[in-house]
Amino acid sequence: MPDGSLEIRLLLVDDDVDVATMYEMQLAAHGFHVITAHSGTEAIDRASSEYPDLIYLDLGLPEMHGFDVLRRLRAVPSTARIPVVILTNYSEPELIQQGRELGAHDYLIKAHTPPALLAEATRKWVP
């Protein structure tokens, strides 16, 4: 990072490659190291091998739902404490509540979270 601080590693999980690229470019422009995954299985593999500082997790993923990914991450000691912020288009109140009950640090709706805003807000979730 330009200021010499430690690099913050983010795992961005989204099955839409164009959306993932849009967020990835903005996050990288703000100095974050971004790792991407496009399925639930890939997300778990990447989290377990890369140990990111923060995970942005979509819910509608191939192979397994985002909540299943979150459950699995929370069940393993090596990934249980990684902050997870759900970043999805699903805005139903019951899903937001379920995400928080499963241990998500926050729940963001993509339509209300442009990439620049996400990049600016990222530091508040990183331990």
Secondary structure by P-SEA (a helix, b strand, c coil): ccccccbbbbbbbcccaaaaaaaaaaaaaaccbbbbbccaaaaaaaaacccccccccccccccccaaaaaaaaaacccccccbbbbbcccccaaaaaaaaaaccccccccccccaaaaaaacccccc
